[in-house]
Amino acid sequence: METFALSEPVLLVLLSLAEQPRHGYSILKDIESMSDGRVLLSTGTLYGALQRLLDNGWIERVQEENTPRDRRTYRLTSRGRRNLQMEIERMRHLTKMASLRVARKEA
């Protein structure tokens, strides 16, 4: 399993796909909503992240019924979900350590 920090765009794409399979535009809108409008990914950034995630086996393309052939839908793989969970744990630990250090400094 990979044990490195994920870039914010990659993390947000994985979080978007953790809920359900999505196509590119839906991922962009979900990330915008999830971040309260703070993160507006360009299509180049999104599709670059999607390609890296595909290459690493963290997501896969799926063909959904009743959708245009050129609309690519993506879903999280079990490998991608495991790595996302590891990143969430890494961030949880980092946040806990940061809070403890800040609290000690203020005391």
MMTF fields as JSON, N, C-alpha, C and O atoms, coordinates in Angstrom:
{
  "mmtfVersion": "1.0.0",
  "mmtfProducer": "UNKNOWN",
  "numBonds": 427,
  "numAtoms": 428,
  "numGroups": 107,
  "numChains": 1,
  "numModels": 1,
  "chainsPerModel": [1],
  "groupsPerChain": [107],
  "chainIdList": ["A"],
  "bondAtomList": [4, 2, 8, 6, 12, 10, 16, 14, 20, 18, 24, 22, 28, 26, 32, 30, 36, 34, 40, 38, 44, 42, 48, 46, 52, 50, 56, 54, 60, 58, 64, 62, 68, 66, 72, 70, 76, 74, 80, 78, 84, 82, 88, 86, 92, 90, 96, 94, 100, 98, 104, 102, 108, 106, 112, 110, 116, 114, 120, 118, 124, 122, 128, 126, 132, 130, 136, 134, 140, 138, 144, 142, 148, 146, 152, 150, 156, 154, 160, 158, 164, 162, 168, 166, 172, 170, 176, 174, 180, 178, 184, 182, 188, 186, 192, 190, 196, 194, 200, 198, 204, 202, 208, 206, 212, 210, 216, 214, 220, 218, 224, 222, 228, 226, 232, 230, 236, 234, 240, 238, 244, 242, 248, 246, 252, 250, 256, 254, 260, 258, 264, 262, 268, 266, 272, 270, 276, 274, 280, 278, 284, 282, 288, 286, 292, 290, 296, 294, 300, 298, 304, 302, 308, 306, 312, 310, 316, 314, 320, 318, 324, 322, 328, 326, 332, 330, 336, 334, 340, 338, 344, 342, 348, 346, 352, 350, 356, 354, 360, 358, 364, 362, 368, 366, 372, 370, 376, 374, 380, 378, 384, 382, 388, 386, 392, 390, 396, 394, 400, 398, 404, 402, 408, 406, 412, 410, 416, 414, 420, 418, 424, 422],
  "bondOrderList": [1, 1, 1, 1, 1, 1, 1, 1, 1, 1, 1, 1, 1, 1, 1, 1, 1, 1, 1, 1, 1, 1, 1, 1, 1, 1, 1, 1, 1, 1, 1, 1, 1, 1, 1, 1, 1, 1, 1, 1, 1, 1, 1, 1, 1, 1, 1, 1, 1, 1, 1, 1, 1, 1, 1, 1, 1, 1, 1, 1, 1, 1, 1, 1, 1, 1, 1, 1, 1, 1, 1, 1, 1, 1, 1, 1, 1, 1, 1, 1, 1, 1, 1, 1, 1, 1, 1, 1, 1, 1, 1, 1, 1, 1, 1, 1, 1, 1, 1, 1, 1, 1, 1, 1, 1, 1],
  "groupList": [{"groupName": "MET", "atomNameList": ["N", "CA", "C", "O"], "elementList": ["N", "C", "C", "O"], "formalChargeList": [0, 0, 0, 0], "bondAtomList": [1, 0, 2, 1, 3, 2], "bondOrderList": [1, 1, 2], "singleLetterCode": "M", "chemCompType": "L-PEPTIDE LINKING"}, {"groupName": "GLU", "atomNameList": ["N", "CA", "C", "O"], "elementList": ["N", "C", "C", "O"], "formalChargeList": [0, 0, 0, 0], "bondAtomList": [1, 0, 2, 1, 3, 2], "bondOrderList": [1, 1, 2], "singleLetterCode": "E", "chemCompType": "L-PEPTIDE LINKING"}, {"groupName": "THR", "atomNameList": ["N", "CA", "C", "O"], "elementList": ["N", "C", "C", "O"], "formalChargeList": [0, 0, 0, 0], "bondAtomList": [1, 0, 2, 1, 3, 2], "bondOrderList": [1, 1, 2], "singleLetterCode": "T", "chemCompType": "L-PEPTIDE LINKING"}, {"groupName": "PHE", "atomNameList": ["N", "CA", "C", "O"], "elementList": ["N", "C", "C", "O"], "formalChargeList": [0, 0, 0, 0], "bondAtomList": [1, 0, 2, 1, 3, 2], "bondOrderList": [1, 1, 2], "singleLetterCode": "F", "chemCompType": "L-PEPTIDE LINKING"}, {"groupName": "ALA", "atomNameList": ["N", "CA", "C", "O"], "elementList": ["N", "C", "C", "O"], "formalChargeList": [0, 0, 0, 0], "bondAtomList": [1, 0, 2, 1, 3, 2], "bondOrderList": [1, 1, 2], "singleLetterCode": "A", "chemCompType": "L-PEPTIDE LINKING"}, {"groupName": "LEU", "atomNameList": ["N", "CA", "C", "O"], "elementList": ["N", "C", "C", "O"], "formalChargeList": [0, 0, 0, 0], "bondAtomList": [1, 0, 2, 1, 3, 2], "bondOrderList": [1, 1, 2], "singleLetterCode": "L", "chemCompType": "L-PEPTIDE LINKING"}, {"groupName": "SER", "atomNameList": ["N", "CA", "C", "O"], "elementList": ["N", "C", "C", "O"], "formalChargeList": [0, 0, 0, 0], "bondAtomList": [1, 0, 2, 1, 3, 2], "bondOrderList": [1, 1, 2], "singleLetterCode": "S", "chemCompType": "L-PEPTIDE LINKING"}, {"groupName": "PRO", "atomNameList": ["N", "CA", "C", "O"], "elementList": ["N", "C", "C", "O"], "formalChargeList": [0, 0, 0, 0], "bondAtomList": [1, 0, 2, 1, 3, 2], "bondOrderList": [1, 1, 2], "singleLetterCode": "P", "chemCompType": "L-PEPTIDE LINKING"}, {"groupName": "VAL", "atomNameList": ["N", "CA", "C", "O"], "elementList": ["N", "C", "C", "O"], "formalChargeList": [0, 0, 0, 0], "bondAtomList": [1, 0, 2, 1, 3, 2], "bondOrderList": [1, 1, 2], "singleLetterCode": "V", "chemCompType": "L-PEPTIDE LINKING"}, {"groupName": "GLN", "atomNameList": ["N", "CA", "C", "O"], "elementList": ["N", "C", "C", "O"], "formalChargeList": [0, 0, 0, 0], "bondAtomList": [1, 0, 2, 1, 3, 2], "bondOrderList": [1, 1, 2], "singleLetterCode": "Q", "chemCompType": "L-PEPTIDE LINKING"}, {"groupName": "ARG", "atomNameList": ["N", "CA", "C", "O"], "elementList": ["N", "C", "C", "O"], "formalChargeList": [0, 0, 0, 0], "bondAtomList": [1, 0, 2, 1, 3, 2], "bondOrderList": [1, 1, 2], "singleLetterCode": "R", "chemCompType": "L-PEPTIDE LINKING"}, {"groupName": "HIS", "atomNameList": ["N", "CA", "C", "O"], "elementList": ["N", "C", "C", "O"], "formalChargeList": [0, 0, 0, 0], "bondAtomList": [1, 0, 2, 1, 3, 2], "bondOrderList": [1, 1, 2], "singleLetterCode": "H", "chemCompType": "L-PEPTIDE LINKING"}, {"groupName": "GLY", "atomNameList": ["N", "CA", "C", "O"], "elementList": ["N", "C", "C", "O"], "formalChargeList": [0, 0, 0, 0], "bondAtomList": [1, 0, 2, 1, 3, 2], "bondOrderList": [1, 1, 2], "singleLetterCode": "G", "chemCompType": "PEPTIDE LINKING"}, {"groupName": "TYR", "atomNameList": ["N", "CA", "C", "O"], "elementList": ["N", "C", "C", "O"], "formalChargeList": [0, 0, 0, 0], "bondAtomList": [1, 0, 2, 1, 3, 2], "bondOrderList": [1, 1, 2], "singleLetterCode": "Y", "chemCompType": "L-PEPTIDE LINKING"}, {"groupName": "ILE", "atomNameList": ["N", "CA", "C", "O"], "elementList": ["N", "C", "C", "O"], "formalChargeList": [0, 0, 0, 0], "bondAtomList": [1, 0, 2, 1, 3, 2], "bondOrderList": [1, 1, 2], "singleLetterCode": "I", "chemCompType": "L-PEPTIDE LINKING"}, {"groupName": "LYS", "atomNameList": ["N", "CA", "C", "O"], "elementList": ["N", "C", "C", "O"], "formalChargeList": [0, 0, 0, 0], "bondAtomList": [1, 0, 2, 1, 3, 2], "bondOrderList": [1, 1, 2], "singleLetterCode": "K", "chemCompType": "L-PEPTIDE LINKING"}, {"groupName": "ASP", "atomNameList": ["N", "CA", "C", "O"], "elementList": ["N", "C", "C", "O"], "formalChargeList": [0, 0, 0, 0], "bondAtomList": [1, 0, 2, 1, 3, 2], "bondOrderList": [1, 1, 2], "singleLetterCode": "D", "chemCompType": "L-PEPTIDE LINKING"}, {"groupName": "ASN", "atomNameList": ["N", "CA", "C", "O"], "elementList": ["N", "C", "C", "O"], "formalChargeList": [0, 0, 0, 0], "bondAtomList": [1, 0, 2, 1, 3, 2], "bondOrderList": [1, 1, 2], "singleLetterCode": "N", "chemCompType": "L-PEPTIDE LINKING"}, {"groupName": "TRP", "atomNameList": ["N", "CA", "C", "O"], "elementList": ["N", "C", "C", "O"], "formalChargeList": [0, 0, 0, 0], "bondAtomList": [1, 0, 2, 1, 3, 2], "bondOrderList": [1, 1, 2], "singleLetterCode": "W", "chemCompType": "L-PEPTIDE LINKING"}],
  "groupTypeList": [0, 1, 2, 3, 4, 5, 6, 1, 7, 8, 5, 5, 8, 5, 5, 6, 5, 4, 1, 9, 7, 10, 11, 12, 13, 6, 14, 5, 15, 16, 14, 1, 6, 0, 6, 16, 12, 10, 8, 5, 5, 6, 2, 12, 2, 5, 13, 12, 4, 5, 9, 10, 5, 5, 16, 17, 12, 18, 14, 1, 10, 8, 9, 1, 1, 17, 2, 7, 10, 16, 10, 10, 2, 13, 10, 5, 2, 6, 10, 12, 10, 10, 17, 5, 9, 0, 1, 14, 1, 10, 0, 10, 11, 5, 2, 15, 0, 4, 6, 5, 10, 8, 4, 10, 15, 1, 4],
  "groupIdList": [1, 2, 3, 4, 5, 6, 7, 8, 9, 10, 11, 12, 13, 14, 15, 16, 17, 18, 19, 20, 21, 22, 23, 24, 25, 26, 27, 28, 29, 30, 31, 32, 33, 34, 35, 36, 37, 38, 39, 40, 41, 42, 43, 44, 45, 46, 47, 48, 49, 50, 51, 52, 53, 54, 55, 56, 57, 58, 59, 60, 61, 62, 63, 64, 65, 66, 67, 68, 69, 70, 71, 72, 73, 74, 75, 76, 77, 78, 79, 80, 81, 82, 83, 84, 85, 86, 87, 88, 89, 90, 91, 92, 93, 94, 95, 96, 97, 98, 99, 100, 101, 102, 103, 104, 105, 106, 107],
  "secStructList": [7, 7, 7, 1, 7, 7, 7, 2, 2, 2, 2, 2, 2, 2, 2, 2, 2, 2, 2, 1, 7, 3, 3, 2, 2, 2, 2, 2, 2, 2, 2, 2, 2, 2, 6, 6, 6, 1, 7, 7, 7, 7, 2, 2, 2, 2, 2, 2, 2, 2, 2, 2, 2, 2, 2, 6, 6, 1, 3, 3, 3, 3, 7, 7, 6, 6, 1, 7, 6, 6, 7, 7, 3, 3, 3, 3, 7, 2, 2, 2, 2, 2, 2, 2, 2, 2, 2, 2, 2, 2, 2, 2, 2, 2, 2, 2, 2, 2, 2, 2, 2, 2, 2, 2, 2, 2, 7],
  "xCoordList": [0.819, 0.0, 0.864, 1.915, 0.408, 1.132, 0.971, -0.088, 2.025, 1.962, 2.531, 3.51, 1.937, 2.406, 1.21, 0.076, 1.476, 0.41, -0.134, 0.625, -1.437, -2.079, -2.206, -2.385, -2.113, -2.356, -3.836, -4.672, -4.141, -5.533, -6.47, -7.535, -6.129, -7.038, -7.287, -8.423, -6.246, -6.407, -7.28, -8.177, -7.026, -7.83, -9.299, -10.176, -9.572, -10.955, -11.637, -12.822, -10.914, -11.48, -11.842, -12.932, -10.937, -11.21, -12.408, -13.249, -12.485, -13.625, -14.936, -15.956, -14.91, -16.101, -16.552, -17.739, -15.589, -15.92, -16.222, -16.785, -15.859, -16.149, -17.651, -18.143, -18.365, -19.81, -20.552, -21.48, -20.127, -20.793, -19.969, -19.144, -20.183, -19.51, -19.987, -21.142, -19.086, -19.424, -18.675, -17.638, -19.217, -18.512, -17.794, -18.024, -16.927, -16.051, -16.741, -16.33, -17.785, -18.47, -19.078, -19.039, -19.637, -20.223, -19.159, -19.418, -17.967, -16.857, -16.5, -16.342, -16.373, -16.047, -17.069, -16.697, -18.353, -19.408, -19.435, -19.682, -19.185, -19.174, -18.016, -18.183, -16.854, -15.693, -15.969, -15.635, -16.572, -16.921, -17.866, -17.684, -18.868, -19.827, -19.17, -19.382, -18.376, -17.703, -16.793, -16.655, -16.182, -15.23, -15.89, -15.198, -17.213, -17.947, -17.45, -17.367, -17.122, -16.698, -15.238, -14.779, -14.504, -13.09, -12.219, -11.246, -12.558, -11.746, -12.525, -13.604, -11.963, -12.532, -11.459, -10.595, -11.514, -10.505, -10.724, -11.86, -9.637, -9.744, -9.95, -9.651, -10.462, -10.643, -9.297, -9.202, -8.258, -6.921, -6.417, -5.853, -6.621, -6.211, -7.02, -6.467, -8.328, -9.185, -8.772, -8.555, -8.66, -8.385, -6.957, -6.698, -6.028, -4.683, -4.716, -4.072, -5.475, -5.617, -6.32, -5.905, -7.38, -8.094, -7.178, -7.217, -6.358, -5.461, -4.445, -4.177, -3.875, -2.924, -3.604, -3.03, -4.825, -5.559, -5.906, -5.859, -6.254, -6.492, -5.219, -5.241, -4.108, -2.826, -2.398, -1.782, -2.726, -2.347, -3.364, -3.147, -4.468, -5.477, -6.337, -6.955, -6.382, -7.177, -8.618, -9.516, -8.845, -10.188, -10.264, -9.249, -11.492, -11.689, -12.835, -13.7, -12.819, -13.909, -15.02, -14.768, -16.233, -17.386, -18.318, -18.423, -18.982, -19.979, -21.341, -21.788, -21.99, -23.318, -24.359, -24.166, -25.456, -26.54, -27.207, -27.239, -27.732, -28.49, -27.681, -28.233, -26.379, -25.543, -24.842, -24.603, -24.511, -23.788, -22.465, -21.824, -22.063, -20.825, -19.592, -18.65, -19.59, -18.403, -18.36, -17.371, -19.401, -19.39, -18.705, -19.193, -17.577, -16.806, -17.17, -17.082, -17.573, -17.915, -16.81, -16.279, -16.475, -15.377, -15.901, -16.847, -15.271, -15.598, -14.323, -13.32, -14.396, -13.287, -13.111, -14.094, -11.873, -11.594, -11.352, -11.237, -11.275, -10.981, -9.602, -9.402, -8.661, -7.323, -7.405, -6.77, -8.181, -8.351, -9.017, -8.631, -10.016, -10.708, -9.759, -9.771, -8.939, -7.953, -6.978, -6.685, -6.481, -5.53, -6.181, -5.542, -7.426, -8.152, -8.311, -8.104, -8.671, -8.812, -7.484, -7.454, -6.394, -5.075, -4.758, -4.204, -5.105, -4.852, -5.692, -5.209, -6.927, -7.781, -7.18, -7.17, -6.683, -6.037, -4.764, -4.493, -3.988, -2.766, -3.108, -2.454, -4.143, -4.558, -5.124, -4.889, -5.872, -6.431, -5.299, -5.36, -4.273, -3.119, -2.396, -2.043, -2.182, -1.501, -2.28, -1.694, -3.588, -4.431, -4.387, -4.326, -4.418, -4.341, -3.015, -2.99, -1.916, -0.601, -0.497, 0.058, -1.029, -0.996, -1.787, -1.332, -2.963, -3.79, -3.086, -3.123, -2.448, -1.718, -0.575, -0.365, 0.153, 1.285, 0.823, 1.431, -0.232, -0.753, -1.274, -1.046, -1.969, -2.497, -1.365, -1.476, -0.271, 0.879, 1.522, 1.936, 1.605, 2.232, 1.402, 1.952, 0.085, -0.806, -0.841, -1.18, -0.502, -0.597, 0.51, 0.559],
  "yCoordList": [-1.183, 0.0, 1.248, 1.296, 2.243, 3.503, 4.246, 4.193, 4.932, 5.66, 7.06, 7.415, 7.846, 9.204, 10.144, 9.729, 11.398, 12.396, 12.61, 12.666, 12.726, 12.965, 14.463, 15.236, 14.865, 16.273, 16.57, 15.666, 17.832, 18.201, 17.801, 17.25, 18.049, 17.62, 16.113, 15.676, 15.321, 13.861, 13.445, 12.616, 14.011, 13.693, 14.025, 13.225, 15.185, 15.593, 14.713, 14.408, 14.302, 13.389, 12.065, 11.537, 11.531, 10.268, 10.398, 9.502, 11.504, 11.717, 11.797, 11.269, 12.445, 12.544, 11.158, 10.834, 10.357, 9.024, 8.023, 6.961, 8.341, 7.437, 7.321, 6.297, 8.368, 8.384, 7.591, 6.838, 7.772, 7.105, 7.309, 8.22, 6.464, 6.698, 8.028, 8.418, 8.71, 10.014, 10.213, 9.595, 11.079, 11.51, 12.815, 13.413, 13.253, 14.386, 15.645, 16.222, 16.08, 17.311, 17.17, 18.104, 16.004, 15.752, 15.8, 16.288, 15.294, 15.361, 16.822, 17.223, 17.613, 19.039, 19.749, 20.487, 19.527, 20.186, 19.687, 20.47, 18.397, 17.853, 18.438, 18.778, 18.556, 19.137, 20.598, 21.056, 21.318, 22.716, 22.803, 23.643, 21.934, 21.917, 21.478, 22.095, 20.413, 19.87, 20.907, 20.939, 21.747, 22.741, 24.109, 25.104, 24.155, 25.422, 26.475, 27.657, 26.041, 26.953, 27.369, 28.141, 26.872, 27.244, 26.622, 27.235, 25.402, 24.698, 24.603, 24.012, 25.196, 25.131, 24.537, 25.256, 23.233, 22.572, 22.89, 22.964, 23.075, 23.193, 21.788, 20.796, 21.715, 20.392, 19.706, 18.484, 20.479, 19.902, 19.261, 18.167, 19.94, 19.387, 18.142, 17.135, 18.204, 17.052, 15.846, 14.763, 16.025, 14.869, 14.359, 13.177, 15.228, 14.769, 13.887, 12.839, 14.32, 13.53, 12.211, 11.163, 12.254, 11.021, 10.036, 8.838, 10.532, 9.639, 8.986, 7.791, 9.757, 9.184, 8.135, 7.084, 8.427, 7.474, 6.211, 5.11, 6.363, 5.195, 4.371, 3.148, 5.049, 4.366, 3.593, 2.533, 4.125, 3.481, 2.446, 1.783, 2.309, 1.327, 1.748, 0.905, 3.047, 3.536, 3.805, 3.788, 4.058, 4.227, 3.426, 2.987, 3.243, 2.572, 3.245, 3.88, 3.089, 3.609, 2.568, 1.364, 3.051, 2.16, 2.731, 3.947, 1.861, 2.3, 2.16, 1.053, 3.281, 3.254, 3.173, 3.687, 2.523, 2.417, 3.773, 4.606, 3.971, 5.183, 6.467, 7.516, 6.394, 7.597, 7.637, 6.593, 8.832, 8.924, 8.16, 8.107, 7.572, 6.777, 7.589, 7.054, 8.886, 9.691, 10.209, 10.823, 9.973, 10.373, 9.266, 8.139, 9.616, 8.636, 8.738, 9.803, 7.624, 7.557, 6.798, 5.815, 7.264, 6.681, 6.211, 6.779, 5.161, 4.721, 4.314, 3.949, 4.389, 4.031, 2.517, 1.779, 2.053, 0.624, 0.332, 1.254, -0.938, -1.285, -0.759, -0.329, -0.788, -0.24, 1.265, 1.773, 1.964, 3.397, 3.716, 4.665, 2.927, 3.145, 2.914, 3.683, 1.866, 1.6, 2.764, 3.21, 3.25, 4.359, 5.649, 6.44, 5.868, 7.028, 6.917, 7.898, 5.748, 5.553, 5.78, 6.36, 5.33, 5.56, 7.052, 7.533, 7.779, 9.222, 9.935, 10.856, 9.519, 10.119, 9.877, 10.78, 8.671, 8.373, 9.195, 9.684, 9.349, 10.153, 11.601, 12.22, 12.127, 13.504, 13.654, 14.663, 12.645, 12.677, 12.748, 13.536, 11.926, 11.92, 13.27, 13.825, 13.786, 15.068, 16.196, 17.034, 16.211, 17.23, 17.122, 18.134, 15.9, 15.691, 16.217, 16.921, 15.875, 16.332, 17.858, 18.488, 18.437, 19.895, 20.564, 21.548, 20.034, 20.6, 20.519, 21.471, 19.392, 19.235, 20.237, 20.838, 20.411, 21.345, 22.79, 23.557, 23.152, 24.513, 24.74, 25.8, 23.752, 23.876, 24.02, 24.812, 23.269, 23.367, 24.742, 25.306, 25.273, 26.577, 27.682, 28.652, 27.531, 28.538, 28.467, 29.457, 27.327, 27.141, 27.833, 27.764],
  "zCoordList": [0.0, 0.0, 0.0, 0.638, -0.718, -0.772, 0.558, 1.183, 0.977, 2.252, 2.083, 2.74, 1.221, 0.998, 1.001, 0.763, 1.27, 1.295, -0.114, -1.082, -0.214, -1.501, -1.736, -0.794, -2.991, -3.313, -3.063, -3.067, -2.85, -2.586, -3.73, -3.452, -5.006, -6.072, -6.063, -6.241, -5.86, -5.844, -4.665, -4.819, -3.504, -2.322, -2.565, -2.239, -3.127, -3.369, -4.411, -4.276, -5.443, -6.441, -5.774, -5.992, -4.966, -4.275, -3.336, -3.273, -2.614, -1.72, -2.498, -2.055, -3.639, -4.472, -4.939, -4.915, -5.361, -5.87, -4.757, -5.024, -3.52, -2.401, -2.177, -1.701, -2.522, -2.319, -3.395, -3.099, -4.648, -5.774, -7.036, -7.094, -8.057, -9.343, -9.931, -9.759, -10.62, -11.198, -12.512, -12.753, -13.349, -14.558, -14.236, -13.185, -15.135, -14.883, -14.394, -13.387, -15.089, -14.691, -13.302, -12.501, -13.023, -11.707, -10.61, -9.51, -10.91, -9.945, -9.68, -8.527, -10.738, -10.579, -9.694, -8.783, -9.961, -9.197, -7.756, -6.839, -7.543, -6.187, -5.381, -4.209, -5.998, -5.31, -4.965, -3.873, -5.889, -5.621, -4.419, -3.538, -4.392, -3.291, -1.978, -0.934, -2.041, -0.861, -0.206, 1.017, -1.021, -0.506, -0.28, -0.059, -0.336, -0.195, -1.178, -0.843, -2.393, -3.448, -3.382, -4.224, -2.4, -2.244, -3.325, -3.763, -3.762, -4.756, -6.059, -6.113, -7.105, -8.45, -9.353, -9.855, -9.556, -10.379, -11.851, -12.318, -12.569, -14.024, -14.58, -13.915, -15.798, -16.398, -16.603, -16.492, -16.9, -17.068, -15.789, -15.818, -14.665, -13.372, -13.053, -12.611, -13.276, -12.997, -13.826, -13.282, -15.15, -15.993, -15.826, -16.052, -15.435, -15.086, -13.849, -13.805, -12.836, -11.606, -11.897, -11.4, -12.697, -13.04, -13.758, -13.479, -14.676, -15.411, -14.479, -14.6, -13.55, -12.58, -11.707, -11.423, -11.287, -10.455, -11.237, -10.688, -12.509, -13.369, -13.523, -13.383, -13.812, -14.008, -12.768, -12.876, -11.577, -10.319, -9.839, -8.825, -10.564, -10.178, -8.996, -8.347, -8.713, -7.585, -7.989, -7.147, -9.29, -9.831, -11.119, -11.66, -11.601, -12.887, -13.621, -13.017, -14.937, -15.766, -15.79, -15.803, -15.794, -15.919, -16.974, -17.13, -17.685, -18.655, -18.003, -17.702, -17.79, -17.196, -18.294, -19.396, -17.977, -18.942, -19.137, -18.231, -20.328, -20.664, -20.537, -20.204, -20.798, -20.831, -22.176, -22.784, -22.648, -23.921, -23.856, -22.807, -24.979, -25.016, -24.644, -24.059, -24.98, -24.7, -23.258, -22.857, -22.489, -21.078, -20.284, -20.199, -19.713, -18.949, -17.474, -16.862, -16.934, -15.521, -14.809, -15.325, -13.622, -12.846, -11.5, -10.953, -10.972, -9.619, -8.898, -9.511, -7.595, -6.727, -6.725, -6.668, -6.785, -6.634, -5.152, -4.344, -4.804, -3.407, -3.015, -1.879, -3.938, -3.669, -3.403, -2.478, -4.21, -4.017, -2.691, -2.009, -2.325, -1.046, 0.128, 1.09, 0.061, 1.126, 1.264, 2.373, 0.137, 0.183, 0.664, 1.358, 0.311, 0.819, 2.333, 3.047, 2.824, 4.271, 4.988, 6.073, 4.388, 4.983, 5.04, 6.029, 3.994, 3.97, 5.028, 5.687, 5.19, 6.214, 7.597, 8.433, 7.844, 9.131, 9.314, 10.411, 8.253, 8.325, 8.678, 9.517, 8.025, 8.282, 9.693, 10.358, 10.147, 11.502, 12.528, 13.472, 12.341, 13.246, 13.199, 14.24, 12.009, 11.854, 12.539, 13.223, 12.352, 12.972, 14.496, 15.195, 15.001, 16.452, 16.999, 18.009, 16.329, 16.776, 16.713, 17.613, 15.654, 15.507, 16.629, 17.212, 16.929, 17.999, 19.344, 20.123, 19.62, 20.882, 20.989, 22.043, 19.912, 19.936, 20.107, 20.854, 19.428, 19.553, 20.973, 21.556, 21.526, 22.891, 23.898, 24.834, 23.728, 24.641, 24.55, 25.563, 23.361, 23.155, 23.811, 24.333, 23.78, 24.356, 25.878, 26.527, 26.458, 27.923, 28.675, 29.903]
}
